[in-house]
Amino acid sequence: MGVPLFDTSTPLIALRAELRAAIEEVLASERYILGPQVSAFEAEFAAYCGASHAVGVANGTDAITIALRAMGVGPGDDVVVPSFTFYASVEAIVPTGARPVFCDIDPDTYCVTADTVRAALTPATKAVIAVHLFGNVAPVAEIEALGVPVLEDAAQAAGSTAGERRAGALGAAATFSFFPSKNLGCFGDGGAITTDDADIAERARTLRFHGSHDKVGYVQIGYNSRLDELQAAILRVQLPHLDEWADGRRRAGRLYREAGLGELVGLPQAADGASPAWHLYVVSDPEVDRLEGALSAAGIGFKAYYRTPVHRQEPMREWGAGVELPATELAARRHLAIPMSPVLERGQVDEVLAAVATIRGAAV
């Protein structure tokens, strides 16, 4: 029958009437920019994450740039960041005037660690971006113990936890993307910054609004980067269901393990103390081309996300030349995302397993 890489529609079927009503409410209000829906979502999302403040912005990339600037990052500073991540994690540093400094990852969790960050620290390091990649949770407290503020890139980790705390409330600040395929997705672009620091939150609010408090007086060179009312209303309908969906993603990961997928390919490992709400379920294999072929033949969705790490992308040549990141290079060659969603069923897992088993000459 085939299994899609994502299933973003099934979880929303039961919410369609409520979503339509929320959209109609915004249309009737004729408030589209920084209105009551955004204010309410910011309060609700901050409470969900366990943070004191949330600031809605236009997308996850802007969220990183604005958060870094709100943390005081600027020209002459260095920001440590992994190369095995989505391009935006690094791209967003450059507009601040700071220099990205690439670090390696743990090959089992795909996240940065205190050791990989320590190896990349410079006297000019002003911040570390800890990417909670694929929904895993990087060890923020261990990294902060190195004496450098941490910005969580939690774009893929809404609903993930570390101990009793959620991704988004672990570092000096955190950023989220609400791209439609994310764990919490809107119907377009959207993003947010969460923090316990009132000064960071206030600077972020000013920066997202052209560097102004009132669009009359301007105190900084800012951005036009605001979460709009329609997207905020849509996110408010979905937010109460995020924990249920996160548990569904964890259940899907357990189904893969219990079915024996780990006997055929390498499985992602949760970081110590983390309970990932897997945004992507990424396996590894030295014969990844054969794995892709087997999945394709069976109609199973898959995708290699970061075959070329960011430090080897052409626009990053200035900062990536000569950088050696062995775990990153290995992960780039061997990783492959397979189907993951909150509603992945055991029968679909069995289809995936049967396709993977063909490259081993095994039967399941």
N, C-alpha and C positions, 0 to 999 in steps of 0.2 A: 504493500500500500504506500510505502514511503513515509518518511518522517521529516517535517520541516526543521530547519535550524532554530527558528523562533516560532512561537505561537502567541502573538500579541492580541489576537482578536477574541479567542475563547474566554479569557478571564473577564472581558468587558461585556459579554453578552447580557449578563444579568444586570448590568449597570446602565444600559443604553437609555432607558427612560429617565433615570436620574441625571445622566449626562446631558440629555436634551433639555431637561428642565433647567439645569444650571446655565447652559448656554442662553436659553431664552431669558433667564433672569438678567444676565449681563446685557443682552440686547435691549431689554425693557428699561434698564437703568441708564443706558447711553453713557456709562462710565467705562472707559476702555483702558486708561493708563493710570497706574498707581491709585487705584480706587479701593473700595472696601474688600473686594475679593483678594487682592494682593496682600493687604494688611492682615486679613484673616488667615490666609494660607501661611504667611510668614510666622504668625504666632503659633499656628498648629504644627507646622513643620519643625520649628525650633523646639517645641514641647516634645514632639515625637523623638527627635534626635537626642534630647536631653541637654540642649544648648540654651543659652539665655537669649540669643538673637538669631534671626535669619533674615537675609536680605535677598530679595528676588531680583535676578538679572536676566538678560536676554538669552544667555546660553552658557554652557559649561566652560567654554574657552574664555569668554569675558570674565567669568567668575574667578578663574585663576589669576588673570592679570590684575583685576581689581583687588582681589584679596592680597596678593603680594604687595601691591602699592599701599594698601591699607595697613599692612604689617611693617611698612617703612622701607621696603626694598626699592632700590633705584640705581642709577648709574654708578659704576664702580664696585657694585656688590656682586657676589657669586651666589648662585642658587644650585644646590645639589639636587639632581633629578635622575631617575632611571632612564635608560635608553630603550628598554623593553617595555613600551607603553604606547598608547595612542599619541600621535604626533602633537596634538594640542597640548599635552602636558608640558612639552618643552617649548613649543611655538609661543605659548602664552607668556613665557618669561621674557622674551626678547623685547616686547613693547615697553617694559618697565625700564629698559636701559641696562639691566643686569645681565650677567654672563651665565649661561647654563653650563654646569659642570657635571659630566655624566658619571653615574656609578653603576655597579653591577647589581645583580639580584641573587636571591636564593633560588637554586634550580628546581627545588621541589614545590615552593609556594608561589614562585614568580614575583615575589615582593622584595623590596629593599629590606635590609637588616641594619642593625647598628654597625656591624663589621663592614658591610659594603659601603655604608655612608661614611664611616670613619676614614676609610681609604681614600675618599674623594674630597674630604674637607680641606679648605684653604684658609689662609688668614683673612680673606675677604668674604668668607661664607656668611651670608645674612639669614638664609633660610634653607630648609630642606623640604622638597615636595615628596611626600610618602604616598605613592600610588597604591590604592587598595585594588590591585589588579584582579579582574575577573570576578570580583566580589569577595576575594580574600581580604584579610585585614593586616596591614603591615604593623610591626611592633613599635607604635608611636612612642610609648613611654621610654623604651630603651633608646630610641634615637634622640629624644629630647634630653636624656641624661648626658648626652655628649655636649650639651650646652648651647644648642642651636634651635631656634623655634621651628616647629613642624607645621606645614600646611598639608592637610590631608586632601589628596585628590580622590574623592569618594564617588566619582561619577558612575562607577560600576558597582557600588557597594551599598546602595540604599537598602536598609533592612538587615545588613550584616552587623554582627556584634563581636565585641572582644570582652570576655568576662561578662560583667553586669552592665557594660556601657556599649553604646552604639557607635558605629562609624559616623563621623560628623560631630562628635563631642570629645575627641581624644587629643587633639592638638591645639595650637594657638588659634587656628581657624580651619575650616574645611570647605570644599567646593563640590557642588553636585551639578550634573547634567540631567535634564528631563527630556532628552531626545526620546522619540516614541518607543524605541526598542529597549530602553533602560528599565530597571526594576520598578521604578516609578516614572512613567512617561506621560508627557502631555501630547497634544495633537499638532505639534510643530516644534519649534525650538524653545528652550527655557532653561534656566539654571538658578542656583542659589548659593549663597555663602552663609555658613553657620559659624558662630563663635560665642564664647563666654565673655569676650573683651568688649566692653561698651565703646571704647575708643575706636577699635577696629571696625565695629559695626557702623558707627557714625561716619567714619571716613569712607567706608564702602558705599553707604547711602548717598553721600555727596558725590563720589566719583561716578556712580551709575547715572547721575542726573546732571551731566555736563559740568561737574565740579561746582555745583550750586545747591543751596538749600531751598531756594525759592524761584529760580529761573529769572532772577533780577540782579542779584549780586553773585559774583563768581569768585571762588577762592582757590580753585585748582584747574588745571587742564584735565578734564574728565572724559566721560564717554556718554553716548546715548545708548544705554544698555539696561532696559527695564523689562521685567516679567510683566506681560500684559494681563488684563483682567480675565479674558477668555481662558487663557491657559491656566491661570490661577484657579478659576472656578472648576475647570476640568480636573486639576490636580487635587482639589479639596474633596471631590467625589471619590477619588481613588485612594487617597491617603489612609482612610480607615481600614482598607483591605490590604495594606502593604505587608503587615505581619503575616497574614494568611498566605499571601503570595510568596513571601520569603521562606516560610515553612515548606511550601510546595517545592521551591527550588532545592531546599536542603533534602527533602524527601527524594527528589529526582536523583540527586547525587548519591544518596544511600542505595537507591534501586540499582544504579550502575555498579556499585561496589558489591552489593549482595548477589547480583547476577553473575559476578565473576569477571567483569571487564578488566579488572586489574591484573588478571592472569594473562591477558592478551596485549595490553598496552599500558604505558605509564599513566597513572591517574594523578590529578592535582591533590596536593596535601594542604590541609588547613594549617595556617600558622598557629603557633602555640597559643592556646586560650581563645582562638577565634572560632566563630560559628558562621561561616560564609553563607550568604544568600547568593548562590552562584548566579552571576549575571551571564557568564559564559562557562561552559564546562570544557576545559581544555586538556586534552590528553597529549601524550608524547610518544613518538616512535622513531627509531632510526631509519625505518623504511616508510617514511611518511607519504611518499609518492604512491606507493602501493596501497596504503591505507586510503588515500583520497580516491584512487581508482575503484576500490572495493565499495566504498560508500556511494560513490557516484553511480555505479552499476546497479545498486540496490535502491536508488532514489532517496538516499539519506542525505539530509542537509549537512553541510560542513563548511568551514572557512578557516583559512590561515590568515591571521590578522596582522602579524608583525614580522613577515619574512625578512624585511630589511629594517633593522633597528634604527631608531631615530638618529643616532650619532653617525650613521652612514648615509643618511639622506642628503642630497646635494645642498639644500639651503643651510645645513648644519655643518658644512665642511670646516668653517672657521673654528668651531668649537670641538668638532669630533675627530679631527685629524690626529692620528697617532694614539687614540684611545684604545685600550685593550680591555675587553669585557668578556671573558671566556664563557661565563654562564649565560650571558645574554645571547651570545652568538650560537650557543648550543640550543637554547630555547627557541631562537628564531628559526633554526633549521628543522626542528623536530615537532613543534607544537601544531595542534589542529583542534579547533572548536567543533564539538559535535552537538546534537540537539539538546537544548535545555529550555525549560519553561516551567511555570508554576503548575501546569496541568499535564506534564509528561506522564504517560501511563506505562505500566509494566509491559504491556504488549508492544509498545513503541520501543522501550528499552531492549526487549528481546530481538526486535528487528535490527536495531543497531548492533547488538552483540553478534547476531548471526552474520551480518556483513563483515564485521571486523574479523570474525573467526576464519573467514575464507583466506585471509593472508597468512594464516598460520597452518592452514591445512587441517583445521580442527572442526568439529561439529558441536553445536550447542543445542 
